Amino acid sequence: MIEPLTRLPDGTIKQVNPFTGTKVWTLPGRAARPLGIARPDPKPLDPAEHERHCAFCWGRMIETTPEIARVVRDGSSWREVRGLVAEQLHDTVPELRLFPNLFEILSYDYWHLAHGYEPTPESLAHRTAYLSTPAGRAHVTALARIRMRSRGAAGAEAEPLDEDDLEREAVGLFAGNHQVVVSRRHFVDGATNDAQNAGAGTLTPEEHWQYTRFTIAGVRDLYRSNPHARYVSAFQNWLRPAGASFDHLHKQLVAIDEPGVDLERETERVRAEPDLFARWGPEYAETQGLVVARTPTAMAFAGIGHQYPSLVVYTSNTSCRPWELSDDEVRDFSDLVHACHAATGADVPTNEEWHHGPPSLDLPVPLRVVLKWRVSTLAGFEGGTKIYVNTIDPWAVRERTVSRLRQLAADGLVSDRLDIP
């Protein structure tokens, strides 16, 4: 195996990702530059637009597809609510919402025609109940027109919408295999201008834990409801430079019918080297002085060999799928992911990529997250050579993060379960 980290005499650091083989060069002298988006002229928020800043805001719930589930807060307790019809959407304030993506990557028709996939009885019952009310029928009709127009389909402007068109579109609006998990806030509580976005790190550790639990449950349910799903990709794009449609905190869950290139490669290697992830993940990070923080069952450290400067969080339990982890293990994992976001800052565009072993894979693969700082733009050199140039090496990522985490811990803004070096 090639050594993952090599420092050359001039200070250049060459990285090789120990799992994917991705090659990254970090050139000296650029690690101290600012990372976040420059906002020279923040605009004041209009009070009339409170909770209505984008289609993911809970004041505009009628603009998203019918809700699969929500999490609401009653004082210090949290509970999940399912099966709401349109007239009930504003009966409670959702801290988290789960709904199908209006413009999914793989459509219901893809799954139905390629694999014979059918909606679950729960999805069918929800669709029937939703369409039985005037507000629900109007909501689904409006969304059906949007989807039909996006495809250039005939009949999108017809009054009234043809019943067959409505029925066809409604199936996918309730049984989509590309789903969105949305947090309540667009801006932090008490925000006065549009530079005060509510990112993952601005949540409390408790709120982030609920966000993580809800996401894991969504991944589990996609596997259970679609037997043809070989992998469920979970990810979070934060801010438009990182690919987000809205600067509103949300994750996406996408069922796909193949495992993906990285998992295929990792599977081959884990069969030959069962301790692959432990050896070249937390253990190697420890030997290289890259550890950022620990909890009893998880570790965060600076990543090696990623296209962008990265932080990585691993669970130590490699024998369980994510939804089989205990509450304490999920909390340990969530607290570290939250801390990494808080230390990164809400003004830095990021991609949060989740990796896990699917139910069909009986190998020791841990739940892990890679948090990538989108602070550079890939160009012709990277495209032509597949060697990526990072401005910040793993040790600099670690130092930046640990320094900030110590401040956040002193202010009580991250979990007190963290062990920060």
Legacy VTK file of the C-alpha trace (Angstrom):
# vtk DataFile Version 3.0
C-alpha trace
ASCII
DATASET POLYDATA
POINTS 421 float
0.000 0.000 0.000
1.244 3.512 -0.883
1.881 5.712 2.150
-1.198 7.988 2.426
0.802 11.068 3.504
4.187 12.174 2.167
5.850 15.513 2.951
8.405 16.677 0.361
11.464 18.888 1.112
9.801 22.075 -0.178
6.768 21.543 2.076
4.477 20.081 -0.568
2.305 17.298 0.876
1.147 14.464 -1.339
-1.936 12.567 -0.170
-3.402 9.288 -1.365
-6.842 8.348 -0.074
-6.333 4.913 1.531
-9.784 3.718 0.415
-10.350 5.241 -3.037
-6.801 5.928 -4.244
-7.635 9.592 -4.971
-4.457 11.672 -5.227
-4.241 15.139 -3.696
-1.378 17.632 -3.548
-1.238 20.432 -0.999
1.108 23.265 -1.834
2.733 25.282 0.975
1.815 28.793 2.005
-1.930 28.936 1.360
-3.473 27.386 4.480
-4.124 30.594 6.420
-6.447 32.280 3.938
-10.116 32.943 4.893
-12.560 30.183 3.987
-16.105 31.561 4.140
-18.240 33.334 1.576
-17.681 37.092 1.545
-20.931 38.967 2.265
-19.989 42.633 1.875
-23.526 43.983 2.071
-25.961 41.834 4.098
-29.568 42.790 3.475
-32.013 43.305 6.362
-34.733 40.689 6.702
-38.318 41.631 5.956
-40.498 40.712 8.976
-43.376 40.038 6.586
-41.372 37.166 5.100
-40.747 35.442 8.446
-40.562 31.655 7.879
-41.315 32.231 4.179
-37.833 32.806 2.743
-37.779 29.739 0.448
-39.871 26.717 -0.529
-38.342 24.693 2.336
-39.545 27.130 5.000
-42.434 25.830 7.085
-44.500 28.895 6.198
-44.556 27.627 2.580
-45.180 23.920 3.136
-47.745 23.779 0.351
-44.896 24.265 -2.154
-43.289 20.920 -1.322
-44.625 17.439 -1.950
-46.998 15.853 0.592
-45.175 15.220 3.831
-44.201 11.665 4.786
-43.372 12.485 8.399
-42.416 15.334 10.712
-40.768 15.681 14.109
-42.366 18.134 16.541
-41.171 19.329 19.909
-43.320 19.453 23.038
-41.169 21.157 25.642
-38.247 18.809 26.231
-39.824 15.846 24.429
-39.808 15.043 20.713
-42.308 12.990 18.738
-42.822 11.880 15.165
-46.081 12.565 13.313
-47.148 10.763 10.123
-50.092 10.688 7.751
-51.094 14.355 7.866
-53.494 15.728 5.264
-53.147 19.227 3.836
-55.581 20.817 6.289
-53.429 19.596 9.221
-50.044 20.934 8.071
-50.179 24.004 10.306
-51.605 22.277 13.385
-48.050 21.838 14.725
-44.693 23.502 14.079
-42.355 20.938 12.487
-38.775 20.953 13.744
-37.958 18.471 10.957
-39.871 17.399 7.866
-39.482 14.438 5.480
-41.022 14.555 2.008
-40.273 13.287 -1.534
-38.143 15.508 -3.743
-40.316 17.214 -6.335
-37.612 16.740 -8.981
-36.105 13.389 -8.046
-32.969 11.821 -9.532
-34.647 8.451 -10.164
-38.391 8.796 -10.661
-41.181 6.474 -9.595
-41.557 5.502 -13.275
-37.888 4.456 -13.348
-38.344 2.100 -10.402
-41.746 0.837 -11.583
-40.793 0.173 -15.194
-37.262 -1.115 -14.592
-37.925 -3.178 -11.463
-41.669 -3.549 -10.976
-41.586 -1.417 -7.828
-44.997 -0.668 -6.287
-45.909 1.853 -3.566
-46.246 0.534 -0.034
-49.718 0.133 1.528
-48.879 3.057 3.841
-48.070 5.284 0.853
-51.278 4.281 -0.942
-53.384 4.944 2.160
-51.801 8.345 2.654
-52.402 9.267 -0.987
-56.076 8.266 -0.767
-56.597 10.266 2.436
-54.730 13.296 1.095
-56.662 13.434 -2.165
-59.979 13.075 -0.330
-59.849 16.655 1.003
-60.259 19.833 -1.074
-56.953 21.367 0.062
-55.099 18.118 -0.524
-56.485 17.678 -4.017
-55.651 21.287 -4.919
-52.108 20.832 -3.554
-51.443 17.646 -5.528
-52.979 19.140 -8.687
-50.680 22.167 -8.504
-47.606 19.980 -8.025
-48.687 17.634 -10.831
-48.830 20.597 -13.205
-45.308 21.653 -12.192
-43.907 18.184 -12.851
-45.710 17.891 -16.173
-44.466 21.317 -17.299
-40.895 20.395 -16.351
-41.119 17.445 -18.765
-42.922 19.411 -21.452
-45.910 17.068 -21.132
-49.152 17.899 -22.893
-52.163 18.769 -20.740
-50.265 20.563 -17.954
-52.319 23.732 -18.464
-55.677 22.030 -18.927
-58.593 23.071 -16.705
-59.414 20.865 -14.919
-56.417 18.548 -15.002
-57.205 15.224 -16.641
-57.942 12.592 -13.981
-55.487 10.115 -15.520
-52.722 12.736 -15.470
-53.477 13.576 -11.857
-53.462 9.917 -10.828
-50.191 9.191 -12.647
-48.377 12.167 -11.131
-49.820 11.612 -7.678
-48.215 8.178 -7.370
-44.713 9.622 -7.591
-45.577 12.534 -5.314
-46.255 10.081 -2.479
-43.993 7.134 -3.329
-40.778 8.880 -4.351
-37.463 7.195 -3.576
-35.578 10.503 -3.463
-36.512 12.249 -0.229
-35.608 15.444 1.606
-35.096 15.980 5.349
-35.602 19.667 6.159
-34.820 21.526 9.365
-37.182 24.247 10.606
-35.016 27.372 10.529
-33.849 29.250 7.450
-32.036 31.885 9.539
-30.913 31.636 13.145
-33.436 32.692 15.761
-33.360 36.471 16.141
-31.596 37.013 12.783
-31.726 40.545 11.423
-30.009 40.113 8.034
-29.639 37.529 5.275
-26.063 36.599 6.230
-27.266 34.762 9.347
-28.195 31.398 7.859
-29.037 28.540 10.205
-26.540 25.798 9.387
-26.010 22.417 11.012
-23.512 23.899 13.455
-25.989 26.525 14.650
-28.357 23.825 15.926
-28.027 22.739 19.524
-26.433 19.305 20.039
-29.890 17.994 21.013
-31.476 19.362 17.830
-28.700 17.905 15.694
-29.148 14.506 17.355
-32.842 14.518 16.413
-31.884 15.584 12.875
-29.426 12.661 12.681
-31.900 10.125 14.117
-34.605 11.235 11.692
-32.179 10.942 8.768
-31.108 7.430 9.774
-34.764 6.374 10.080
-35.407 7.752 6.587
-32.517 5.724 5.157
-33.824 2.599 6.905
-37.351 3.107 5.597
-36.198 3.519 1.989
-34.433 0.160 2.175
-37.507 -1.451 3.744
-40.013 0.008 1.303
-38.000 -0.647 -1.882
-36.484 -4.145 -2.152
-34.726 -3.095 -5.362
-32.681 -0.370 -3.642
-29.092 -1.599 -3.384
-27.866 1.590 -1.737
-29.330 4.745 -0.218
-27.114 7.776 -0.680
-27.476 10.332 2.125
-25.873 13.739 1.779
-26.160 17.400 2.664
-25.222 20.281 0.361
-24.824 23.473 2.363
-25.037 26.806 0.485
-25.351 27.291 -3.249
-21.606 27.026 -4.075
-21.799 23.466 -2.702
-24.783 22.560 -4.910
-27.734 23.483 -2.668
-30.929 24.618 -4.395
-31.824 26.647 -1.294
-29.637 28.044 1.489
-31.883 26.206 3.940
-30.536 23.308 6.000
-31.599 19.971 4.528
-30.360 16.480 3.714
-31.232 14.319 0.725
-31.808 10.565 0.696
-31.590 8.895 -2.710
-32.247 5.195 -3.309
-30.263 3.765 -6.225
-30.174 0.327 -7.839
-26.415 -0.152 -7.767
-23.874 0.224 -4.966
-21.717 2.928 -6.520
-18.050 2.814 -7.512
-16.548 3.633 -4.095
-18.535 0.974 -2.256
-17.659 -1.634 -4.882
-13.951 -0.900 -4.431
-14.230 -0.833 -0.653
-16.110 -4.130 -0.622
-13.303 -5.887 -2.497
-10.693 -4.496 -0.131
-12.614 -5.219 3.077
-13.046 -8.870 2.045
-9.264 -9.148 1.854
-8.531 -6.821 4.804
-11.375 -6.908 7.380
-9.737 -4.229 9.570
-9.357 -1.853 6.603
-11.462 0.979 7.997
-10.079 0.871 11.513
-6.466 0.564 10.335
-6.510 3.337 7.739
-9.171 5.454 9.400
-9.027 6.230 13.143
-5.811 4.284 13.820
-3.843 5.996 11.055
-5.280 9.402 12.016
-4.076 8.782 15.567
-0.518 7.989 14.475
-0.407 11.089 12.252
-1.740 13.502 14.883
-4.921 14.256 12.945
-7.551 13.577 15.628
-9.955 16.478 16.160
-12.211 15.110 18.888
-13.607 11.884 20.363
-16.750 10.624 22.007
-17.022 7.198 23.695
-17.946 5.389 20.449
-16.852 7.710 17.630
-13.914 9.789 16.416
-13.493 12.894 14.245
-10.259 13.585 12.397
-8.873 15.468 9.415
-9.447 13.527 6.208
-6.760 12.329 3.802
-6.932 12.297 0.016
-10.206 14.123 -0.588
-10.865 16.584 -3.402
-11.430 19.322 -0.833
-10.122 19.882 2.708
-12.195 17.517 4.820
-13.183 16.343 8.267
-14.223 12.723 8.806
-16.353 11.185 11.568
-16.342 7.423 12.200
-18.446 5.254 14.464
-16.427 2.503 16.134
-19.197 -0.092 15.720
-18.592 -1.871 12.402
-21.053 -4.732 13.004
-24.281 -2.713 12.755
-26.127 -0.872 10.051
-26.820 2.771 11.000
-30.393 2.068 12.173
-29.122 -0.744 14.401
-26.863 1.539 16.438
-27.916 2.358 19.992
-29.166 5.818 20.921
-25.869 6.483 22.692
-23.880 5.502 19.590
-26.003 7.729 17.352
-25.609 10.567 19.866
-21.811 10.118 19.938
-21.720 10.211 16.143
-24.105 13.170 15.870
-22.266 15.246 18.489
-19.037 14.972 16.510
-20.673 15.806 13.166
-22.371 18.788 14.809
-19.072 19.928 16.334
-17.308 19.698 12.973
-19.994 21.878 11.385
-19.862 24.372 14.255
-16.082 24.626 13.973
-16.260 24.974 10.186
-18.760 27.844 10.364
-22.095 28.446 8.649
-20.516 30.735 6.039
-18.375 27.926 4.530
-20.018 25.929 1.699
-19.822 22.229 2.514
-20.822 18.793 1.306
-21.648 16.242 3.997
-21.386 12.757 2.522
-22.650 9.725 4.439
-21.131 6.271 3.893
-22.430 2.988 5.303
-22.781 -0.702 4.587
-26.153 -1.530 2.992
-28.289 -4.383 4.400
-27.066 -6.782 1.697
-23.397 -6.354 2.690
-22.251 -8.621 5.515
-18.877 -6.949 6.076
-17.444 -4.666 8.819
-18.234 -1.243 7.332
-18.746 1.631 9.806
-21.138 4.523 9.471
-18.993 7.523 8.608
-19.378 11.065 7.346
-16.990 13.096 5.219
-17.489 16.851 5.611
-15.865 18.615 2.652
-15.044 22.327 2.696
-15.905 23.653 -0.781
-13.275 26.386 -0.680
-11.706 25.916 -4.121
-12.838 25.357 -7.686
-11.726 22.308 -9.640
-10.136 23.253 -12.950
-8.432 21.822 -16.023
-5.428 20.447 -14.164
-7.608 18.281 -11.936
-9.791 17.166 -14.832
-6.807 16.248 -16.993
-4.687 14.499 -14.364
-7.187 13.362 -11.699
-4.725 14.855 -9.201
-6.482 17.384 -6.981
-4.844 20.485 -5.552
-5.956 21.387 -2.012
-5.058 24.654 -0.356
-5.122 23.217 3.175
-3.298 20.069 4.290
-4.801 17.653 6.861
-2.681 18.979 9.735
-3.783 22.551 9.026
-7.415 21.380 8.861
-6.927 19.710 12.222
-5.346 22.783 13.832
-8.039 25.135 12.548
-10.781 22.841 13.783
-9.355 22.038 17.205
-8.631 25.699 17.931
-12.201 26.647 17.104
-13.674 23.672 18.979
-11.935 24.684 22.172
-13.575 28.117 21.952
-16.990 26.594 21.211
-16.656 24.147 24.102
-15.755 26.982 26.482
-18.918 28.803 25.361
-21.091 25.696 25.804
-22.024 25.558 22.090
-20.979 21.955 21.455
-21.665 18.760 23.380
-19.986 18.284 26.721
-19.449 14.652 25.680
-16.575 15.699 23.417
-12.965 14.886 24.283
-10.940 17.541 22.438
-7.141 17.022 22.352
LINES 1 422
421 0 1 2 3 4 5 6 7 8 9 10 11 12 13 14 15 16 17 18 19 20 21 22 23 24 25 26 27 28 29 30 31 32 33 34 35 36 37 38 39 40 41 42 43 44 45 46 47 48 49 50 51 52 53 54 55 56 57 58 59 60 61 62 63 64 65 66 67 68 69 70 71 72 73 74 75 76 77 78 79 80 81 82 83 84 85 86 87 88 89 90 91 92 93 94 95 96 97 98 99 100 101 102 103 104 105 106 107 108 109 110 111 112 113 114 115 116 117 118 119 120 121 122 123 124 125 126 127 128 129 130 131 132 133 134 135 136 137 138 139 140 141 142 143 144 145 146 147 148 149 150 151 152 153 154 155 156 157 158 159 160 161 162 163 164 165 166 167 168 169 170 171 172 173 174 175 176 177 178 179 180 181 182 183 184 185 186 187 188 189 190 191 192 193 194 195 196 197 198 199 200 201 202 203 204 205 206 207 208 209 210 211 212 213 214 215 216 217 218 219 220 221 222 223 224 225 226 227 228 229 230 231 232 233 234 235 236 237 238 239 240 241 242 243 244 245 246 247 248 249 250 251 252 253 254 255 256 257 258 259 260 261 262 263 264 265 266 267 268 269 270 271 272 273 274 275 276 277 278 279 280 281 282 283 284 285 286 287 288 289 290 291 292 293 294 295 296 297 298 299 300 301 302 303 304 305 306 307 308 309 310 311 312 313 314 315 316 317 318 319 320 321 322 323 324 325 326 327 328 329 330 331 332 333 334 335 336 337 338 339 340 341 342 343 344 345 346 347 348 349 350 351 352 353 354 355 356 357 358 359 360 361 362 363 364 365 366 367 368 369 370 371 372 373 374 375 376 377 378 379 380 381 382 383 384 385 386 387 388 389 390 391 392 393 394 395 396 397 398 399 400 401 402 403 404 405 406 407 408 409 410 411 412 413 414 415 416 417 418 419 420
